[in-house]
């Protein structure tokens, strides 16, 4: 299948390079367009992908059309190419946060039957360790959804979710990397307080978090059972865990997650 990208920013670039490196799609079957000609030329030169002179040309050529531009320009982009989409019927894939399937459908014109998939990759996709959620509308076939699921597997893990769960996904996958970065930085600053250099402390803390995540994924144990494995009776770790509980660590994470969910739902209603 031929895959096209409108926009070649960081996320689109990570997806495209992952697809090529993992053998999901040949660079000869990936088409791109960008409003900056110099950037388009540089990108296609680096990746061997195919440049299109316009969004119209791209939409008429591909089987999967990925909208990787800013969501505020979606109305003008889709107004420009909706005739090509109606004629060629590619699967339209959006990676824009807060843009629902219904809104995308409405932008293509009332009553259209275009297959649309909403995808939400997170920042870690840039290093091939992303977490992406997808959902399709009623016109998306299982085969089309499977193709796009596999496409995003090139940059990490992928899961199909009902759209009603997307705000929760935004919190625990989209925003949580920022929470983890704050946690890593806080560990490093505590180490600096005790005489360690920031660079060394950050590397140690980041690797500890990376390994901890992998252990959760690879182990059959729950995170809480793994905490028990690290916590020796009367030892140092249990002292730290009790201090985190005393200072409201679990409550703070829960409240931060709920704040993201509420904000995302408010944005979608606007």
Phi, psi and omega per residue, in radians:
X1 nan 2.551 3.107
X2 -1.602 2.320 -3.074
X3 -2.070 2.299 3.138
X4 -2.080 2.569 3.133
X5 -2.188 2.155 2.973
X6 -1.673 1.843 -3.023
X7 1.807 2.375 -3.117
X8 -2.333 0.851 3.075
X9 -1.309 -2.892 -3.053
X10 -1.026 -0.778 -3.088
X11 -1.216 -0.810 3.115
X12 -1.063 -0.727 3.123
X13 -1.064 -0.721 3.126
X14 -1.132 -0.727 3.132
X15 -1.109 -0.842 -3.098
X16 -1.079 -0.838 -3.118
X17 -1.137 -0.650 3.084
X18 -1.125 -0.728 3.113
X19 -1.055 -0.737 -3.118
X20 -1.218 -0.829 -3.092
X21 -1.122 -0.566 -3.113
X22 -1.600 0.028 3.100
X23 1.259 0.312 3.140
X24 -1.198 -0.764 -3.114
X25 -2.510 2.363 3.087
X26 -1.155 2.544 3.099
X27 -1.080 -0.368 3.100
X28 -1.251 -0.296 -3.133
X29 -1.852 0.224 3.102
X30 -1.972 2.145 -3.089
X31 -1.998 2.447 -3.081
X32 -2.385 2.629 2.986
X33 -2.459 2.504 3.116
X34 -2.532 2.613 -3.077
X35 -1.274 -0.276 3.115
X36 -1.773 1.861 -3.076
X37 -0.989 -0.697 -3.107
X38 -1.108 -0.726 3.116
X39 -1.161 -0.676 3.119
X40 -1.095 -0.789 3.137
X41 -1.107 -0.767 3.137
X42 -1.112 -0.763 -3.090
X43 -1.147 -0.819 -3.124
X44 -1.177 -0.545 3.074
X45 -1.161 -0.660 -3.127
X46 -1.315 -0.591 -2.991
X47 -1.843 -0.264 -3.072
X48 1.284 0.265 3.103
X49 -1.410 2.996 -3.006
X50 -1.752 2.165 3.134
X51 -1.450 2.430 3.024
X52 -1.980 2.545 -3.062
X53 -1.391 -0.261 -3.135
X54 -2.743 2.853 3.055
X55 -1.140 -0.599 3.104
X56 -1.058 -0.822 3.129
X57 -1.051 -0.758 -3.115
X58 -1.111 -0.834 -3.092
X59 -1.076 -0.518 -3.112
X60 -1.401 -0.225 -3.032
X61 -1.789 -0.431 -2.889
X62 -1.832 2.817 3.075
X63 -1.669 -0.449 3.096
X64 -2.254 2.152 -3.083
X65 -2.003 1.954 -3.091
X66 -1.700 2.125 3.077
X67 -1.558 1.808 -3.077
X68 -2.021 0.383 3.080
X69 -1.609 3.073 3.077
X70 -1.172 2.441 -3.082
X71 -1.064 -0.425 -3.122
X72 -1.208 -0.291 3.110
X73 -1.773 0.020 3.105
X74 -0.962 -0.779 -3.120
X75 -0.982 -0.768 -3.132
X76 -1.260 -0.665 3.135
X77 -1.118 -0.864 -3.075
X78 -1.234 -0.552 3.052
X79 -1.112 -0.603 -3.103
X80 -1.269 -0.561 -2.993
X81 -2.012 0.103 -3.035
X82 -1.124 -0.483 3.093
X83 -1.202 -0.717 3.093
X84 -1.138 -0.687 3.114
X85 -1.134 -0.761 3.134
X86 -1.095 -0.650 -3.097
X87 -1.350 -0.710 -3.018
X88 -1.688 -0.423 3.111
X89 0.968 0.904 2.988
X90 -1.261 2.808 2.967
X91 -1.308 2.180 3.118
X92 -1.644 2.153 -3.116
X93 -2.037 2.163 3.101
X94 -1.894 2.354 3.051
X95 -1.929 0.342 -3.113
X96 -1.502 2.291 3.078
X97 -1.223 2.517 3.024
X98 1.297 0.140 3.134
X99 -1.927 1.872 -3.005
X100 -1.322 2.882 3.058
X101 -1.038 -0.714 -3.121
X102 -1.139 -0.722 3.126
X103 -1.114 -0.738 3.114
X104 -1.084 -0.749 3.123
X105 -1.099 -0.738 3.140
X106 -1.104 -0.624 3.134
X107 -1.178 -0.451 3.133
X108 -1.458 -0.229 3.092
X109 2.117 2.539 -3.088
X110 -1.111 2.335 3.073
X111 1.423 0.114 -3.141
X112 -1.247 2.759 -3.105
X113 -2.099 0.620 3.135
X114 -1.269 2.317 3.017
X115 -1.202 2.217 -3.099
X116 -2.251 2.370 3.073
X117 -2.160 2.294 3.058
X118 -1.750 2.188 -3.115
X119 -2.159 2.442 3.116
X120 -2.232 1.541 3.021
X121 -1.412 2.726 3.097
X122 -1.897 3.076 -3.018
X123 -1.005 -0.582 -3.071
X124 -1.183 -0.137 3.043
X125 -1.052 -0.431 -3.114
X126 -1.178 -0.297 3.071
X127 -2.053 0.349 3.072
X128 1.307 0.258 -3.137
X129 -2.175 0.683 -3.092
X130 -1.358 2.966 2.996
X131 -2.302 2.059 -3.052
X132 -2.119 2.370 3.021
X133 -1.898 2.506 3.125
X134 -2.352 2.602 2.940
X135 -2.588 2.571 -3.134
X136 -2.015 2.774 3.081
X137 -1.447 -3.072 -3.036
X138 -1.173 -0.285 -3.099
X139 -1.687 0.000 3.118
X140 -1.476 2.229 3.131
X141 -1.430 2.745 3.072
X142 -1.000 -0.616 3.140
X143 -1.158 -0.725 3.127
X144 -1.140 -0.759 3.128
X145 -1.113 -0.702 3.129
X146 -1.111 -0.685 3.123
X147 -1.093 -0.789 -3.109
X148 -1.229 -0.649 3.042
X149 -0.995 -0.824 3.130
X150 -1.144 -0.579 3.120
X151 -1.068 -0.783 -3.127
X152 -1.368 -0.277 3.023
X153 -1.097 -0.336 3.128
X154 -1.193 -0.254 -3.132
X155 -2.146 0.346 3.111
X156 2.468 -2.568 3.136
X157 -1.699 2.633 -3.101
X158 -2.369 2.543 3.121
X159 -2.504 2.460 3.024
X160 -1.525 2.246 -3.117
X161 -2.307 2.621 2.966
X162 -1.100 2.571 -3.096
X163 -1.091 -0.462 3.134
X164 -1.097 -0.359 -3.131
X165 -1.644 0.056 -3.047
X166 -1.201 -0.578 3.096
X167 -1.138 -0.691 3.088
X168 -1.157 -0.720 3.087
X169 -1.059 -0.723 3.111
X170 -0.963 -0.717 -3.108
X171 -1.225 -0.854 -2.985
X172 -1.560 -0.141 3.091
X173 -2.202 -0.715 -3.095
X174 -1.358 -0.806 -3.110
X175 -1.579 -0.437 -3.029
X176 -1.070 -0.537 3.045
X177 -0.955 -0.636 3.093
X178 -1.145 -0.665 3.090
X179 -1.101 -0.734 -3.127
X180 -1.174 -0.686 3.093
X181 -1.054 -0.705 3.106
X182 -1.122 -0.704 3.107
X183 -1.095 -0.807 3.128
X184 -1.063 -0.785 -3.122
X185 -1.142 -0.637 3.122
X186 -1.154 -0.727 3.066
X187 -1.047 -0.776 -3.123
X188 -1.112 -0.709 3.134
X189 -1.157 -0.611 3.069
X190 -1.125 -0.647 3.102
X191 -1.195 -0.686 3.091
X192 -1.045 -0.712 3.113
X193 -0.995 -0.511 -3.116
X194 -1.769 0.324 2.958
X195 1.753 -0.013 3.138
X196 -1.558 2.601 3.112
X197 -1.226 2.620 -3.090
X198 -1.110 -0.740 -3.110
X199 -1.070 -0.824 -3.137
X200 -1.133 -0.759 -3.119
X201 -1.119 -0.715 3.126
X202 -1.105 -0.750 3.118
X203 -1.074 -0.772 -3.137
X204 -1.110 -0.810 -3.100
X205 -1.148 -0.738 -3.129
X206 -1.116 -0.722 3.124
X207 -1.176 -0.640 3.105
X208 -1.113 -0.710 3.107
X209 -1.189 -0.735 3.114
X210 -1.034 -0.845 -3.139
X211 -1.138 -0.626 3.128
X212 -1.126 -0.733 3.097
X213 -1.094 -0.732 3.142
X214 -1.148 -0.658 3.134
X215 -1.130 -0.698 3.093
X216 -1.071 -0.755 -3.118
X217 -1.212 -0.621 -3.068
X218 -1.521 -0.374 -3.064
X219 -1.568 2.696 3.024
X220 -1.541 -0.066 -3.129
X221 -1.439 2.678 3.022
X222 -1.345 2.776 3.074
X223 -0.953 -0.672 -3.117
X224 -1.166 -0.646 3.078
X225 -1.154 -0.602 3.083
X226 -1.175 -0.610 3.049
X227 -1.028 -0.766 -3.141
X228 -1.073 -0.605 -3.141
X229 -1.172 -0.546 -3.134
X230 -1.455 -0.403 -2.988
X231 -1.653 1.730 3.064
X232 -1.333 2.559 3.126
X233 -0.983 2.211 3.121
X234 1.220 0.240 -3.036
X235 -1.623 -3.007 -3.056
X236 -1.278 -0.702 -3.051
X237 -1.153 -0.765 -3.129
X238 -1.114 -0.546 3.076
X239 -1.105 -0.732 3.109
X240 -1.188 -0.716 3.124
X241 -1.066 -0.779 -3.138
X242 -1.133 -0.613 3.097
X243 -1.175 -0.708 3.083
X244 -1.069 -0.731 3.120
X245 -1.157 -0.716 3.139
X246 -1.090 -0.547 -3.095
X247 -1.671 0.169 2.999
X248 1.405 0.561 -3.089
X249 -1.055 -0.892 -3.111
X250 -1.101 -0.744 3.118
X251 -1.098 -0.705 -3.138
X252 -1.118 -0.750 3.125
X253 -1.144 -0.734 3.127
X254 -1.083 -0.782 -3.136
X255 -1.151 -0.695 3.124
X256 -1.129 -0.718 3.116
X257 -1.106 -0.777 3.131
X258 -1.131 -0.622 3.121
X259 -1.098 -0.702 3.104
X260 -1.138 -0.783 -3.138
X261 -1.039 -0.818 -3.124
X262 -1.104 -0.762 -3.138
X263 -1.120 -0.729 -3.140
X264 -1.106 -0.725 3.132
X265 -1.167 -0.655 3.085
X266 -1.115 -0.711 -3.115
X267 -1.155 -0.655 -3.127
X268 -1.206 -0.468 -3.138
X269 -1.409 -0.312 -3.100
X270 -1.383 nan nan
